[in-house]
């Protein structure tokens, strides 16, 4: 699990196109410190597995489904990326619960520059609109952010100078794609309150069946 607090602005050093996947080599001195084969590192909000390590670099394979769902397929050598290691057990949850499972992509529509911050408008796929609410949380390219305004088809975020300087959101312009992950809690609530909400679960195999007081159990029927 991640928190959406980017640790490092890394760089793609090589991309190898495979038949149904891509292999990325990425530079990140901070996130590779103490890293081992099989560890997870979020790249622009996508949870990837470390398959090889070099000096301040790591290699990760990206399958076709991930390339389809995210903007990683547009990366090339020299692209800057947001990097974050998973949160350690007992660590501070500085952002919000981020799985590294991208729900879709949006595009930067416009940027409004102010003296001390920027307002960025981002397009939002129709199927994700119901999960995005004003002052709620959303992950954009792996960055945990608060939604300023939510509308049909787009939302806005406010970026402070630190976020602009230390993440890809400071260098992307109108038309550039970004990875979006909505708050997973919203999806669970939707499922729990869906059409089958409140329905009694079916008895598990082998579960005992309760018998009303005074009623006789059927032959072979267990009594709770």
KAJOUR-V819670 format. One record per run of one state. SS is the DSSP state (H for helix, E for strand, L for the rest). FROM is the first residue (numbers start at 1). LEN is the number of residues. If there is no record, write none. Layout:
SS_FROM_LEN ; SS_FROM_LEN
This chain:
L_1_1 ; E_2_1 ; L_3_5 ; E_8_10 ; L_18_3 ; E_21_7 ; L_28_12 ; E_40_4 ; L_44_2 ; E_46_9 ; L_55_2 ; E_57_7 ; H_64_6 ; L_70_2 ; H_72_3 ; L_75_5 ; E_80_6 ; L_86_12 ; E_98_1 ; L_99_5 ; E_104_10 ; L_114_3 ; E_117_7 ; L_124_2 ; H_126_6 ; L_132_5 ; E_137_4 ; L_141_2 ; E_143_9 ; L_152_2 ; E_154_7 ; H_161_6 ; L_167_1 ; H_168_3 ; L_171_6 ; E_177_6 ; L_183_1 ; H_184_9 ; L_193_16 ; E_209_1 ; L_210_13 ; E_223_1 ; L_224_1
